[in-house]
Amino acid sequence: MSLDSVKNVEANVLELTVSADAEKFEAACQKAYNKAKKRITVPGFRKGKATRKMVERVYGEAVFYEDALDILYPEIVGEALDSLERKPVAAPYDLDVKKIGKDGLELVLKVVVEPEVEVGEYKGIKAKKKAVRVSEKEINEEIAKLQERNSTIEAVEDKEAAEGDICDIAFEGFVDGEAFDGGQADNFDLTLGSGQFIPGFEDQVVGHKAGDKFDVVVTFPEDYGAENLAGKEATFKVELHEVKVKVLPELDDEFAKDVSEFDTLEELKADQKKSIKERKQKEAENDFENAVIDALIDGMKADIPEQMVEARIDENLKQFEQNLQMQGLNLETYVQYTGGDVSALRESLKPQSERQVKIRLCLDKIVELESIEVSEEEIDAEMQKYADAYKLELDVVKAAIPVDDVKADLAAEKAMQLVKDNCKA
C-alpha cells in the first residue's frame, strides 16, 4: 500500500496515485469471497459451499474485484490523505481505476486541500483596547430599570389624565354615524403618550377625569390597514373609568433588600457598577479581538476553496438549528415564519462563514510559524471543561470528541493570544 505520486493539477487540487500490491489485493479478494460466499449459487454445489476458484471459474476471475476495491479503498485512500502535508477539505473525486487484478491495484483520484497561506506581519498589529469606565449616570439608569420593574399601578381619584398615566376606558367608534367592526372595547388600559392609538386620540383623553364621557374625533391615516376606514373621519364615544399612575418604590435600603440580596442601596449600586464594568470589559475585549482579526485577514494571502466555506456554512447552519430546537422550533418552521427558505438562510451565513475560515487559516499558519504546542495536561483540562459543562464523565467526553480537534483549537487560541499580546496601541 503506498502513495505513489502527488501532483498539483489546479489551485488547491491534488491528483494522487495510490496503490496496493498483489498480496494486499489478493487478501482483499479473499475477504470479499468470505463475506459473499453464503449468498453465491454455483451449479452442482449447495448454496454457499462452492470454493472461490470454482466461483471465479463460473463467474469470471474479476467477480470479487469490485468488492475488494470497496474493502481496500477506505484504508489505502485514508492513509494517503493522512500523509498529505495539506489537509483535505472534501471527499476525493474523479476516481480512475488504472489497474486492478492479480498484480495489484492502482487508483488515481483528485482531492481539494487547504490552501497555501501567507500571513502578513502579525506581531505589532495596531489595535487598542478601549478603556472601560462606569459613570454615575449609567449606574443610576440600571437602578431606574430595577425601580421600573418593581413599580406598582394605582388608581387615583379626581385626577386629570396626563401623559404617562394609564387610563381604563370604554370606547366605540363610528364612521358616518355607523359603528364599525373592531372599533369598540371596554376596560381597555391605554397609556397616554404610548402611541397605541390613531394620532390625536390620546391627546383628546388628556385632561379628563374618571367618570367623564366625551367624544374623540380623529381621522384614520390614508395608509391604514382597513381600506374601508383609510382616510375617514371617525368619532369615538369614550368613557373614562379610571386614571391610574405608575408608582415607583423609594430608592432606599428597603428597596435594595426587596430587589436583591444586598442590605443597603450603596451595596446594590456597587454591584450594579461591577456588572456594568464586566459587561463593558467584555464588549471592549470583543471589539479589540475583532480589530485584530480584521488586521490579520487584511494581511493574509490565500486562494480559499469554496468547499471550505460551504463546510463552515454547514456547521453554522447545524448550530443555528440546534439553537432553534432549544427554543422549541425547527428549521422548517423558522423559514416559514420569516418568509424565506434554507437557500436564502445559507446565503445569509456566507459572510460570517468566510470570515471564520480565513481567521482559522491565519491562526493555523501562525501555530506552524511559531511552533506552538499544546500539552496533554492542557488537552485534559479542556476536555474536563466539556465534561463539567454537560455533566458527563471525562471518559465519555474523550470518546466523543476527537483529541486532534481539541488540540488544534487550543493551539489556535494560543496563536490568537500571542497576536494580541504583541499588539501596539
C-alpha positions as CSV (number, residue, x, y, z in Angstrom):
1,M,0.0,0.0,0.0
2,S,1.5,3.4,-1.0
3,L,1.0,6.9,-2.1
4,D,3.0,6.7,-5.4
5,S,2.7,10.3,-6.5
6,V,1.1,13.7,-5.8
7,K,0.6,16.3,-8.5
8,N,-0.8,19.8,-8.3
9,V,-3.4,19.9,-11.1
10,E,-5.0,23.2,-10.2
11,A,-5.2,25.7,-7.3
12,N,-5.8,23.6,-4.1
13,V,-6.4,20.4,-6.1
14,L,-4.0,17.5,-5.9
15,E,-4.0,14.4,-8.1
16,L,-3.0,11.3,-6.1
17,T,-1.8,7.9,-7.4
18,V,-2.5,5.3,-4.8
19,S,-1.7,1.6,-5.0
20,A,-1.9,-1.7,-3.2
21,D,0.4,-4.6,-4.0
22,A,-0.6,-8.0,-5.3
23,E,-0.5,-9.6,-1.8
24,K,-2.7,-6.9,-0.3
25,F,-5.2,-7.1,-3.2
26,E,-5.4,-10.9,-3.0
27,A,-6.2,-10.7,0.7
28,A,-9.0,-8.2,-0.1
29,C,-10.4,-10.6,-2.7
30,Q,-10.4,-13.4,-0.2
31,K,-12.1,-11.3,2.3
32,A,-14.7,-10.3,-0.3
33,Y,-15.3,-14.0,-1.1
34,N,-15.7,-14.9,2.6
35,K,-18.3,-12.2,3.0
36,A,-20.3,-13.2,-0.1
37,K,-19.9,-17.0,-0.3
38,K,-23.1,-17.8,1.7
39,R,-25.1,-16.0,-1.0
40,I,-23.5,-17.5,-4.0
41,T,-25.1,-20.2,-6.0
42,V,-23.0,-22.4,-8.4
43,P,-24.4,-25.4,-10.3
44,G,-23.5,-28.7,-8.7
45,F,-22.8,-27.1,-5.3
46,R,-25.1,-26.4,-2.3
47,K,-25.6,-22.7,-1.8
48,G,-22.5,-21.2,0.0
49,K,-20.4,-24.3,-0.5
50,A,-18.6,-23.5,-3.7
51,T,-14.9,-22.8,-3.4
52,R,-13.5,-19.4,-4.5
53,K,-11.8,-20.9,-7.5
54,M,-15.0,-22.6,-8.6
55,V,-16.9,-19.3,-8.3
56,E,-14.2,-17.5,-10.3
57,R,-14.3,-20.2,-13.0
58,V,-18.1,-19.8,-13.3
59,Y,-18.4,-16.0,-12.9
60,G,-15.0,-14.9,-14.1
61,E,-11.8,-14.1,-12.2
62,A,-12.9,-10.5,-11.7
63,V,-16.0,-11.4,-9.8
64,F,-14.7,-10.2,-6.4
65,Y,-12.6,-7.2,-7.7
66,E,-15.3,-4.6,-7.1
67,D,-15.9,-5.8,-3.6
68,A,-12.2,-6.0,-2.9
69,L,-11.9,-2.4,-4.1
70,D,-14.6,-1.3,-1.7
71,I,-12.8,-3.1,1.1
72,L,-9.4,-1.6,0.3
73,Y,-10.5,1.9,-0.7
74,P,-11.1,3.4,2.8
75,E,-7.8,2.1,4.1
76,I,-5.4,2.9,1.3
77,V,-7.0,6.3,0.4
78,G,-7.4,7.2,4.1
79,E,-3.7,6.5,4.7
80,A,-2.8,8.5,1.6
81,L,-4.9,11.5,2.7
82,D,-3.4,11.4,6.2
83,S,0.1,11.6,4.8
84,L,-0.5,14.8,2.8
85,E,1.1,18.0,4.1
86,R,-2.0,19.9,3.2
87,K,-5.3,18.8,4.9
88,P,-8.1,17.6,2.6
89,V,-11.3,19.7,2.9
90,A,-13.7,17.5,1.0
91,A,-14.1,13.9,-0.1
92,P,-11.9,12.7,-3.0
93,Y,-13.5,12.7,-6.5
94,D,-12.8,11.7,-10.1
95,L,-11.7,8.2,-9.2
96,D,-10.0,6.4,-12.0
97,V,-9.0,2.7,-11.6
98,K,-5.8,2.4,-13.6
99,K,-5.1,-1.2,-12.6
100,I,-6.9,-3.9,-10.8
101,G,-6.2,-7.6,-10.8
102,K,-3.7,-10.2,-9.7
103,D,-0.8,-7.7,-10.0
104,G,-2.5,-5.4,-7.5
105,L,-4.5,-2.2,-7.5
106,E,-3.7,1.3,-8.7
107,L,-6.0,4.3,-8.3
108,V,-5.8,7.9,-9.5
109,L,-8.1,10.4,-7.8
110,K,-8.3,14.1,-7.0
111,V,-8.8,15.9,-3.7
112,V,-9.3,19.5,-2.7
113,V,-6.9,20.6,0.1
114,E,-6.4,23.6,2.3
115,P,-4.8,26.5,0.5
116,E,-1.2,27.7,0.9
117,V,-1.4,30.6,3.3
118,E,0.8,33.6,3.7
119,V,0.2,35.8,6.7
120,G,1.3,39.4,7.0
121,E,3.1,41.0,10.0
122,Y,1.2,39.5,12.9
123,K,3.5,40.9,15.6
124,G,3.0,44.6,16.1
125,I,-0.6,44.9,14.8
126,K,-2.0,48.3,15.7
127,A,-5.1,47.7,17.8
128,K,-6.1,49.4,21.1
129,K,-8.4,48.0,23.7
130,K,-10.8,50.7,24.8
131,A,-10.5,51.8,28.4
132,V,-13.6,50.9,30.5
133,R,-15.2,53.5,32.7
134,V,-18.5,53.4,34.5
135,S,-20.3,56.7,35.1
136,E,-22.7,57.5,37.9
137,K,-25.4,58.1,35.2
138,E,-25.0,54.5,33.9
139,I,-25.4,53.2,37.5
140,N,-28.5,55.3,38.1
141,E,-30.0,54.1,34.8
142,E,-29.7,50.5,35.9
143,I,-31.2,51.3,39.3
144,A,-34.0,53.1,37.5
145,K,-34.7,49.9,35.4
146,L,-35.0,48.0,38.7
147,Q,-37.3,50.6,40.0
148,E,-39.4,50.4,36.9
149,R,-39.6,46.6,37.1
150,N,-40.8,46.8,40.7
151,S,-43.3,49.6,40.2
152,T,-47.0,49.3,41.1
153,I,-50.1,50.6,39.3
154,E,-52.5,52.6,41.5
155,A,-55.8,54.3,40.7
156,V,-56.0,58.0,41.6
157,E,-59.3,59.7,42.3
158,D,-60.2,63.2,40.9
159,K,-57.1,63.4,38.8
160,E,-56.9,64.8,35.3
161,A,-55.4,62.3,32.9
162,A,-51.9,63.3,31.8
163,E,-49.2,61.9,29.6
164,G,-47.8,58.8,31.1
165,D,-51.0,57.9,33.0
166,I,-52.8,54.7,32.4
167,C,-56.5,55.2,31.5
168,D,-59.1,52.5,31.8
169,I,-61.5,53.4,29.1
170,A,-64.5,52.1,27.2
171,F,-65.0,53.3,23.6
172,E,-67.0,52.7,20.5
173,G,-66.1,54.2,17.1
174,F,-68.4,55.5,14.4
175,V,-67.8,56.5,10.8
176,D,-70.7,58.4,9.0
177,G,-72.8,57.6,12.1
178,E,-72.4,53.9,11.8
179,A,-70.4,51.7,14.2
180,F,-67.6,49.8,12.6
181,D,-66.1,46.3,13.4
182,G,-63.2,46.4,15.7
183,G,-63.9,49.9,16.9
184,Q,-65.1,49.1,20.4
185,A,-63.7,47.8,23.7
186,D,-64.3,48.0,27.5
187,N,-61.8,48.2,30.3
188,F,-59.0,48.9,27.9
189,D,-55.8,50.2,29.6
190,L,-54.4,53.0,27.4
191,T,-51.1,54.5,28.4
192,L,-51.2,58.1,27.3
193,G,-48.2,59.1,25.1
194,S,-47.6,55.5,24.1
195,G,-48.8,55.9,20.5
196,Q,-51.0,52.8,20.7
197,F,-54.0,54.5,19.1
198,I,-54.6,56.7,16.0
199,P,-52.7,60.0,16.1
200,G,-54.8,62.5,18.0
201,F,-56.8,60.0,20.1
202,E,-54.6,60.0,23.2
203,D,-54.2,63.8,23.1
204,Q,-58.0,64.2,23.5
205,V,-58.1,61.9,26.5
206,V,-55.6,64.2,28.4
207,G,-57.4,66.5,30.9
208,H,-60.4,64.2,31.5
209,K,-61.2,62.6,34.9
210,A,-62.7,59.3,35.9
211,G,-66.4,59.2,35.1
212,D,-66.1,61.6,32.2
213,K,-67.9,60.7,28.9
214,F,-66.7,62.5,25.8
215,D,-66.2,62.3,22.1
216,V,-62.8,61.8,20.4
217,V,-62.7,62.8,16.8
218,V,-59.8,61.6,14.7
219,T,-59.0,60.8,11.0
220,F,-57.6,57.5,10.0
221,P,-54.3,57.6,8.1
222,E,-54.5,57.2,4.3
223,D,-52.4,54.1,4.5
224,Y,-54.5,52.5,7.3
225,G,-54.7,48.7,7.0
226,A,-58.5,48.5,6.7
227,E,-59.4,50.0,3.4
228,N,-63.0,50.9,4.5
229,L,-61.5,53.2,7.2
230,A,-58.4,54.6,5.5
231,G,-58.6,58.4,5.3
232,K,-62.0,58.5,7.0
233,E,-63.0,60.8,9.9
234,A,-64.2,58.8,12.9
235,T,-65.9,59.7,16.2
236,F,-65.3,57.6,19.2
237,K,-67.7,57.6,22.2
238,V,-65.4,57.3,25.2
239,E,-66.0,56.8,28.9
240,L,-63.1,57.1,31.3
241,H,-63.4,54.6,34.1
242,E,-60.2,55.1,36.0
243,V,-57.0,57.1,35.9
244,K,-54.1,55.1,37.1
245,V,-50.5,56.0,37.7
246,K,-47.3,54.1,37.9
247,V,-45.8,54.3,41.4
248,L,-42.1,53.8,41.7
249,P,-40.7,52.4,45.0
250,E,-38.5,54.7,47.1
251,L,-34.8,54.4,46.5
252,D,-33.6,53.4,49.9
253,D,-32.1,50.4,51.8
254,E,-35.5,48.7,52.0
255,F,-35.7,48.8,48.2
256,A,-32.3,47.2,48.0
257,K,-33.4,44.4,50.3
258,D,-36.6,43.8,48.3
259,V,-35.0,43.6,44.9
260,S,-31.6,42.0,45.7
261,E,-29.5,40.0,48.2
262,F,-28.0,43.3,49.5
263,D,-28.9,45.1,52.7
264,T,-28.1,48.7,51.5
265,L,-28.7,50.8,48.5
266,E,-25.0,51.6,48.3
267,E,-24.2,47.8,48.1
268,L,-26.7,47.4,45.3
269,K,-25.2,50.3,43.4
270,A,-21.7,48.8,43.9
271,D,-23.0,45.5,42.5
272,Q,-24.6,47.3,39.5
273,K,-21.3,49.1,38.9
274,K,-19.4,45.8,38.9
275,S,-21.9,44.2,36.4
276,I,-21.8,47.2,34.1
277,K,-18.0,47.2,34.2
278,E,-17.8,43.5,33.4
279,R,-20.2,43.9,30.5
280,K,-18.2,46.8,29.1
281,Q,-14.9,45.0,29.6
282,K,-16.3,42.0,27.6
283,E,-17.5,44.3,24.8
284,A,-14.1,46.1,24.8
285,E,-12.3,42.7,24.6
286,N,-14.6,41.6,21.7
287,D,-14.1,44.9,19.8
288,F,-10.3,44.6,20.3
289,E,-10.2,41.0,19.1
290,N,-12.4,41.8,16.1
291,A,-9.9,44.6,15.2
292,V,-7.0,42.2,15.5
293,I,-8.9,39.6,13.3
294,D,-9.6,42.3,10.7
295,A,-5.9,43.2,10.5
296,L,-4.9,39.5,10.2
297,I,-7.4,38.9,7.4
298,D,-6.3,42.0,5.6
299,G,-2.7,40.8,5.7
300,M,-3.3,37.2,4.6
301,K,-3.0,35.8,1.1
302,A,-4.8,32.6,0.3
303,D,-6.9,31.2,-2.5
304,I,-9.7,29.6,-0.4
305,P,-11.6,26.7,-1.8
306,E,-15.3,27.1,-1.9
307,Q,-15.7,23.7,-0.3
308,M,-14.2,25.1,2.9
309,V,-16.7,27.9,3.1
310,E,-19.6,25.6,2.3
311,A,-18.4,23.2,5.0
312,R,-18.3,26.1,7.5
313,I,-21.8,27.2,6.4
314,D,-23.0,23.6,7.1
315,E,-21.5,23.8,10.7
316,N,-23.1,27.2,11.4
317,L,-26.5,26.1,10.0
318,K,-26.3,23.0,12.2
319,Q,-25.6,25.1,15.3
320,F,-28.4,27.5,14.3
321,E,-30.8,24.6,14.0
322,Q,-29.7,23.3,17.4
323,N,-30.4,26.7,19.0
324,L,-33.9,26.7,17.4
325,Q,-34.6,23.3,18.8
326,M,-33.7,24.6,22.3
327,Q,-36.5,27.2,21.8
328,G,-39.0,24.5,20.7
329,L,-38.7,25.4,16.9
330,N,-37.2,23.6,13.9
331,L,-35.6,25.0,10.8
332,E,-38.6,24.4,8.5
333,T,-40.9,26.3,10.9
334,Y,-38.4,29.1,11.2
335,V,-38.0,29.7,7.5
336,Q,-41.8,29.7,7.1
337,Y,-42.1,32.3,9.8
338,T,-39.5,34.5,8.2
339,G,-40.9,34.0,4.7
340,G,-37.6,32.7,3.4
341,D,-36.0,29.4,2.5
342,V,-33.0,27.4,3.5
343,S,-31.0,28.6,0.5
344,A,-31.5,32.2,1.5
345,L,-30.5,31.3,5.1
346,R,-27.4,29.6,3.8
347,E,-26.5,32.7,1.8
348,S,-27.0,34.9,4.8
349,L,-24.5,32.8,6.7
350,K,-21.8,33.0,4.0
351,P,-20.1,36.3,5.0
352,Q,-19.6,35.2,8.6
353,S,-18.5,31.7,7.5
354,E,-15.9,33.1,5.1
355,R,-14.5,35.2,7.9
356,Q,-14.3,32.2,10.2
357,V,-12.5,30.2,7.6
358,K,-10.0,33.0,6.9
359,I,-9.1,33.6,10.6
360,R,-8.7,29.9,11.3
361,L,-6.3,29.6,8.4
362,C,-4.4,32.6,9.6
363,L,-4.1,31.2,13.2
364,D,-3.2,27.7,12.0
365,K,-0.4,29.3,9.9
366,I,0.8,31.2,13.0
367,V,0.8,28.0,15.0
368,E,3.1,26.5,12.4
369,L,5.4,29.5,12.1
370,E,5.7,29.9,15.9
371,S,5.9,26.1,16.6
372,I,3.1,26.4,19.1
373,E,2.5,23.2,21.1
374,V,-0.3,22.0,23.3
375,S,0.4,19.7,26.3
376,E,-1.6,16.6,27.3
377,E,-2.4,18.4,30.5
378,E,-4.0,21.3,28.6
379,I,-6.0,18.9,26.5
380,D,-7.2,17.1,29.5
381,A,-8.2,20.3,31.2
382,E,-10.2,21.4,28.2
383,M,-11.9,18.0,28.0
384,Q,-12.8,18.4,31.7
385,K,-14.5,21.7,30.9
386,Y,-16.7,20.0,28.4
387,A,-17.4,17.2,30.9
388,D,-18.3,19.7,33.6
389,A,-20.5,21.8,31.2
390,Y,-22.5,18.8,30.0
391,K,-22.3,16.9,33.3
392,L,-20.6,13.9,31.7
393,E,-17.8,11.6,32.8
394,L,-14.4,12.6,31.3
395,D,-14.0,9.3,29.6
396,V,-17.3,9.8,27.8
397,V,-16.2,13.2,26.5
398,K,-12.8,11.8,25.4
399,A,-14.6,9.1,23.4
400,A,-16.9,11.6,21.8
401,I,-14.6,14.4,20.9
402,P,-11.5,13.9,18.6
403,V,-8.4,14.8,20.5
404,D,-6.8,16.3,17.4
405,D,-9.7,18.8,17.1
406,V,-9.3,19.9,20.7
407,K,-5.6,20.2,20.3
408,A,-6.0,22.3,17.1
409,D,-8.5,24.6,18.8
410,L,-6.3,25.2,21.8
411,A,-3.3,25.9,19.5
412,A,-5.3,28.4,17.6
413,E,-6.3,30.1,20.9
414,K,-2.7,30.4,21.8
415,A,-1.9,31.9,18.5
416,M,-4.6,34.5,18.9
417,Q,-3.3,35.3,22.4
418,L,0.2,35.7,21.0
419,V,-1.0,38.2,18.4
420,K,-3.0,40.2,20.9
421,D,-0.1,40.2,23.4
422,N,2.1,41.7,20.7
423,C,-0.3,44.4,19.5
424,K,0.7,48.1,19.5
425,A,-1.6,50.8,20.7
